[in-house]
Amino acid sequence: MPKRTDIHKIMVIGSGPIIIGQAAEFDYSGTQACLALKELGYEVVLVNSNPATIMTDKEIADQVYLEPITLEFVSQILRKEHPDAILPTLGGQQGLNMAMELSDSGILKELQIELLGTKLSAIDQAEDREQFKDLMEKLGEPVPASGIAYTVDEAVDFATKTGYPVIVRPAFTMGGTGGGIAETEAELKTIAENGLSLSPVTQVLIEQSIAGYKEIEFEVMRDAADNAMVVCNMENFDPVGIHTGDSIVYAPVQTLADREVQMLRDAALKIIRALKIEGGCNVQLALDPNSFNYYIIEVNPRVSRSSALASKATGYPIAKMAAKIAVGLHLDEIKNPVTGTTYAEFEPALDYVVCKIPRWPFDKFTKADRRLGTQMKATGEVMAIGRNIEEATLKAVRSLEIGVNYIDEPALTQVDDDTLSDKLIHAQDDRLFYLAEAIRRGHTIEDLAEITKINVFFLDKLLHIIEIENDLKAHYDDLDVLTTAKRNGFGDQTIADFWGETIDDIRNYRKAHNVLPVYKMVDTCAGEFESTTPYYYGTYEYENESIVTKKPSVLVLGSGPIRIGQGVEFDYATVHSVKAIQKAGYEAIIMNSNPETVSTDFSISDKLYFEPLTIEDVMNVIDLEQPQGVIVQFGGQTAINLAAPLADHGVKILGTSVVDVDRAEDRDEFDKVIKQLQIPQPAGDTASDEDTALKIADKLGYPVLVRPSYVLGGRAMEIVKKRADLDYYMHNAVKVSHDHPVLIDSYLVGKECEVDAICDGQTVVIPGIMEHIERAGVHSGDSMAVYPPQSLSADVQAQIVKYTEQLAIALNCVGMMNIQFVIHDEQVYVIEVNPRASRTVPFLSKVTGIPMAQVATRVILGQSLADQGYETGLVTPGPLVHVKAPVFSFSKLNRVDSLLGPEMKSTGEVMGSDTTMSKALYKAFEAAKLHVPNHGNILITVRDDDKPEALTLAKRFYNLGYQLLATSGTASYLTKHDLPVTVVDKIDSGENDLLHQMEAGHIQVVINTVSDEEHAADDGTLIRNSSIAHNIPLFTALDTVAAILQVLESQSFVTQAL
Amino acid sequence: MKRYLVLADGQIYPGTAFGDRQAAVGELVFNTGMSGYQESITDQSYNGEILMFTYPLIGNYGINRDDHESITPSCKGVVVHELARRASNWRNEMSLDDYLKMNHIPGIADIDTRAVTKHIREVGAMKATIVDEVKPDTVSQLQATVLNKAVVAESSTNNAYPNPATGPNVVVVDFGLKHSILRELAKRHCNLTVLPYNATAGQIMALNPDGVMLTNGPGDPKDVPGALEMIREVEQQVPLFGICLGHQLFSLANGADTFKMKFGHRGFNHPVREIATGRIDFTSQNHGYAVDRDSLANTDLMITHEEINDGTVEGVRHRRFPAFSVQYHPDAAPGPHDADHIFDEFIDLMAAHQRARKGSNFNA
């Protein structure tokens, strides 16, 4: 059937801020969907609260609403726009939940708006545990024995009957939020309680554990004519028990005979047909490794993280096809965009192996619980393609950017055998490394398979890798061994380490003996049909397929896996850079390793190399492509870190030179620059050993801000208030050395703000100044930011502009730079300069309408800012106020302290825009799902320093009609100042204590700050964790409280007795 | 040990030996299935062919006792990118290497199978050989080699045999059948008698069948001219169903023509549309020849199925007789089960014909 003509205007719901379990993949799918609908001639209205997305660019939809995805705001937009239909299946769980809420509210019926893709009944059938079970029973598809529980007691009753372990899955949450495996009744009680409170319908599924089964996924599609097909199947390295988002995954399946594959394929297609989904769907199955028994684990009736992975793994653009199907097209009417000759009704055939490894945040959250289970904890993932499992796996490992190039973690050699087996049985993020260590210690793979339930097939691949490692170690300079190693994915650096040589020695040796990678195409059809997809992966084989064109090209390096501190913002900038390169007449080539992103959509660039971002892999592509130069400014620290090694190899770095990058990043060099310009900066110095650090701090006076040099996202950054703490920090938190010095600055209390600037050497354009709501001390990525600044004096703004201009010129910046300032007594101090695009580029681009990454790219390619119509200075802001707010994923991570500080902790961001500051703030809070009701009980527990300030805030809450609750110390202070306060019992002091009250829903807002004397196990941590667990708005910075008060006050009337 | 894959056009690809060590000669074809190597290797339709898998890892789950498609595999050689070091599956009984050794089939691994596949895609399927050593005359000898045309006779059973059951009485004419055809018919309780490829109409009708099944088989349909007369007689009397080579022979028997495809269809992601309903099934395919669409114009056959991408004729039906055939494998193995309903149609056709004939009765 051709596309529907009875609908004209379609609203697409985005997925909102990036959180664990709902990340950049929905920018990729949403962007594809919007473009596909536009291409078909529909008017597209998009709602998404996340500015750091390509999908919220003006040209992606006809109307882009960067507004909160809440009933209130989406309803308002629906009334204004009157779309004929809503497509909710491409915005993750957020999109589906919003659709359900809209439907429940009656507005869809009232405005006669149709839901496309997946009917509400299907969402219910797939997501409501009870209905799902019923449907599976009707279809004759097996599901593990399970029971629905609405209370903890019901959960325990079920488990008593079936026996432990059991799996707890909360209904209507994504990424397995709040779920887990319980081995004992005590564990079950904890998990079930948490799960019930997180489920919007207070419902959990208690399920017989099938841990140890093979975990298999099918990505399936169906159209309105009931044509159904499998795009990709995948097999998890980690058996059932670990969330698939936290599992190492291979595509296609590896250990299943065709009979098993077809059996599971039949089940997956039967399910998508029964749900009548028009679009994409993900079916997760568990297969007994010793029989044909299988169970359906879960069905996602929408485009998911796995479908983004499947799209990149096969080349088949699932989201684009899903959008076209949703408006009535059939699979056999849509051309396969990869081949251009075949139809979308085609099950891709792979002739390579894909490996996905999750990227976890435990390098930043060092105290977090690293155990993996049914709740996803990864913030991102890498994918690698090879011609065998060894190659794909090792390429993926070196794409992770976790400080290792290979499955070799030196620290593990020190681990005792008991710890080793514990880590093998109780999987953490680093189990792959423990497995390698176990094999090195002589454990047989049969034994390892026995204790881990990982298929011996996969373990044998690790064994093969270790065998090659031993071969390399035993045969110095042996060309045959080297060739074997390269064909199995070993990096030059690894070989160099084994041979005691440098990476360049290996590279030269390889080149001398013609051991060079070739690049093969990802074409969906295993070479059967001619394709023109410009999508390649490197491997050591016979034939190269990547033909270099005559057109001059520019290589852009992406930002690799998404992690805290380096999120989707950098992919946004990368994609914009590509667009500008293409418009300037060059061929734009992208290298990246992240399957979730828009930049790795092969239709974005002229050529996509899906490869690790290491010096070896980048140089290999450069050897072949011979680009005019490489742009490293937009790929975050990943790309900028490659600038110097690339330059050392004679590669032209376009934009700010490597020398100047170093002048901005190296403390001593930067000091020279700033002294020469006479720009004030907090006093500070660099220490390369513990004693020097203490001496410097003594001289500066406490508090001091300490951090390692060359870091991202404030990793290991701390405010230290006394000598003993600094001593502890220097010995425990960082590894200080001459090569890795620590920076110690005097800590100035004051307002923080930042600018992004574009410079071509002459002109310095400052699109805007962003004022942070939280004072210095909270990482800029975790601060709320306001544009234009609301409380900075003209003089302060002038200082900022002046210093920015001076620094940009002095550092010979060509392209983008970001500067962070602190304002102390009306004097502006420079905290740091980042000679690259920052995470605020998308936000600022959107609120100013200046496509900053594109302007900067044109500058980098040689077009002056004057030529582009820009002049030096601060761009005059428009009439609206815009607020950017961070979003956190604390509820997914156990034992991560939610206290804000100099180390970045947020995973995503939202923005709110309106005519006044308080309205914009309101929207930002709503978009961040930080809904503070206009009345209720507020719990205040703050450190002594903060008490005077807390008093003012408490008064304002009181005047709004809030009841004040406080712990004894805070309470006595407030009482002394004539505020009526209820003292809450300390933790563990019985039925009425704080935690019980929070659990019982008696507390609506929590304000908690802690002094540095207290450590991780204190009450404050419990209070914060409990707030997170019970979804109670929690504020750990008083500035944020002032902001929310501003919102509440603006919405309330004064009621005062005479 | 080093071995070489040599193509008739002079291309030489070095690789590593596995399986049997004799030299192999055959037509080199590629299969794009990502699983199912055991079924493919034991598929008699590969008789005379060297089978190359585009999926790079072959042997992962070993060889089991259940998934054979014939007792003695007859493909001439197997080409893979990487032979699994270790097979892992609960049904695994032996490695692919051991299986090929046992069945005297040579193999070659460590080949850039994608490069070879692309080459064949561009220039067409051609003769190839797997040898230990490339001599000056290896290519010319290969070019001069005439491939065996009697592959159907080789692959077919020599003697008739029954597979008794209580359902419809079906005579299966074996041109090199896949066991999965027997499995599908057995699943539907057909009482089977399998006859050799050269069975006459008289021999078939003497068994008083409710229907006749023409199976798949290797090679060029025009090399089996003897079957055409048999088909022309049988189709007038009882329901007839052809698969793959059986489909080509049915078409030839009714005046259509067949041609050799450039590189054929081998794999199981080929979408086939049933023209009458628009229904699309993903089908398992293995054919190097196809029925010429234009040649059907003045025959009694109508096209019922087509491949959606290249328009290949995938099924025909006789306008007057209860006879039809499909080019693909509704019996799957390996591949999707989407099209197994075709067997039900055959059963239904026999039932309808039965009612028309009166008297006779079976439990369909």
Interface residues (C-beta under 8 A of the other chain):
Chain A: A225 D226 N227 M229 P252 V253 Q254 T255 L256 A257 D258 R259 V261 Q262 R265 D266 P289 N290 S291 L331 D332 T341 T342 Y343 E345 F346 E347 P348 A349 L350 D351 Y352 V353 R387 N388 I389 N455 V456 F457 D460 H464 K520 C525 A526 G527 E528 F529 E530 E541 Y542 E543 E545
Chain B: Y13 F30 T32 G33 M34 S35 G36 Q38 E39 T54 Y55 P56 L57 N60 Y61 N64 D66 D67 H81 E82 A84 R85 R86 A87 S88 N89 W90 R91 I111 D112 T113 R114 A115 T117 K118 R121 G267 N269 P271 R273 G278 R279 I280 F282 I308 N309 A332 A333 P334 G335 P336 H337
